[in-house]
Amino acid sequence: MSQPTPYAVRLTDEISRQLDQLTEHLTQLPAPEAAQVIARMCDPDHGLIGGVAHLVDTASRFAKDQTERGALPAEVWLALGRAANDLAHTSADLEEYRETLQRASAQPATSAGRPPAPASLVVRRHR
């Protein structure tokens, strides 16, 4: 007889499924709604990116403990730690643009008239 799937594993699967669903919706949303979704994702306190960063940081601390006990190789802990740091930096970088995204979400969708002027692309900052 197989063991029942633990709640946290089922929760992880459900969140992954909902993220896939959100991704699909995002591709089909009008620009103001998409900007609103993205702005919420970038919220440093309650957004998805910050939440995932916190989750990966927690997983990294677990992996550190397991590495110290010899249950996991150090590479797992180090990889999770790098991922947590990268996500935290990305979350901080994106938070800078949250207000811009919120303003964009408040603008009405462009009419069939003249399209907006395209913005020039910006080169990514390197730390």
C-alpha positions in Angstrom: 0.0 0.0 0.0 1.5 3.4 -1.0 1.9 6.3 1.4 -0.6 9.2 0.9 1.0 12.3 -0.6 1.9 14.8 2.1 0.0 18.0 2.2 3.0 20.2 1.5 3.8 18.2 -1.6 0.2 18.5 -2.8 0.3 22.2 -2.0 3.5 22.6 -4.1 1.9 20.8 -7.0 -1.2 23.0 -6.8 0.8 26.2 -6.6 2.9 25.1 -9.6 -0.4 24.4 -11.5 -1.8 27.8 -10.6 1.5 29.5 -11.7 1.1 27.8 -15.1 -2.5 29.0 -15.2 -1.4 32.5 -14.3 1.3 32.5 -17.0 -1.3 31.4 -19.6 -3.7 34.2 -18.5 -0.9 36.8 -18.6 -0.3 36.1 -22.3 -3.9 36.9 -23.1 -4.6 39.9 -20.8 -5.1 43.4 -22.1 -2.0 45.6 -21.4 -3.4 47.4 -18.3 -4.5 44.2 -16.6 -1.2 42.5 -17.5 0.7 45.5 -16.0 -1.5 45.2 -12.8 -0.6 41.5 -12.5 3.1 42.2 -13.0 3.0 45.0 -10.5 1.5 42.7 -7.9 4.2 40.1 -8.7 6.8 42.7 -7.9 5.3 43.7 -4.6 8.3 43.2 -2.2 6.1 42.3 0.8 3.3 40.2 -0.7 4.3 39.6 -4.3 5.1 36.3 -6.0 8.8 37.0 -6.7 9.5 38.0 -3.1 7.4 35.0 -1.9 9.4 32.6 -4.1 12.7 34.2 -2.9 11.6 33.7 0.7 10.6 30.1 0.0 14.0 29.3 -1.7 15.8 31.0 1.1 14.0 28.7 3.6 14.8 25.7 1.4 18.5 26.8 1.4 18.5 26.9 5.2 17.0 23.4 5.3 19.6 22.2 2.8 22.4 23.7 4.9 21.3 21.8 7.9 21.0 18.6 5.8 24.4 19.2 4.3 25.9 19.6 7.8 24.3 16.2 8.7 25.8 14.6 5.6 22.3 13.9 4.1 22.8 16.3 1.1 25.8 17.2 -0.9 27.1 20.8 -0.4 26.3 21.6 -4.0 22.6 21.5 -3.3 22.9 23.9 -0.4 25.1 26.2 -2.5 22.8 26.2 -5.5 19.8 27.0 -3.4 21.7 29.8 -1.7 22.7 31.3 -5.0 19.1 31.0 -6.3 17.8 32.7 -3.1 20.3 35.5 -3.5 19.6 36.0 -7.2 15.8 36.1 -6.5 16.2 38.5 -3.7 18.3 40.8 -5.9 15.8 40.5 -8.8 12.9 41.3 -6.4 14.7 44.4 -5.2 15.5 45.5 -8.8 11.9 45.0 -9.9 10.5 46.8 -6.9 12.0 49.9 -8.3 9.5 49.7 -11.3 6.4 48.7 -9.4 4.9 52.2 -9.3 5.6 52.6 -13.1 3.7 49.3 -13.6 0.9 50.5 -11.4 0.5 53.7 -13.4 0.5 51.7 -16.6 -2.3 49.5 -15.2 -4.4 52.6 -14.5 -4.2 53.7 -18.2 -7.0 52.8 -20.5 -6.1 50.4 -23.3 -5.0 52.2 -26.4 -7.7 52.7 -29.0 -7.5 51.6 -32.6 -6.2 55.0 -33.5 -2.5 55.8 -33.4 -0.3 53.3 -31.6 1.9 54.5 -28.8 5.5 55.3 -29.7 7.8 52.4 -28.9 10.4 53.0 -26.1 14.0 52.4 -26.8 15.4 49.4 -25.1 17.7 49.8 -22.1 20.9 47.9 -21.5 20.7 45.8 -18.3 22.7 47.1 -15.4 25.5 44.9 -14.1 26.5 44.8 -10.5 
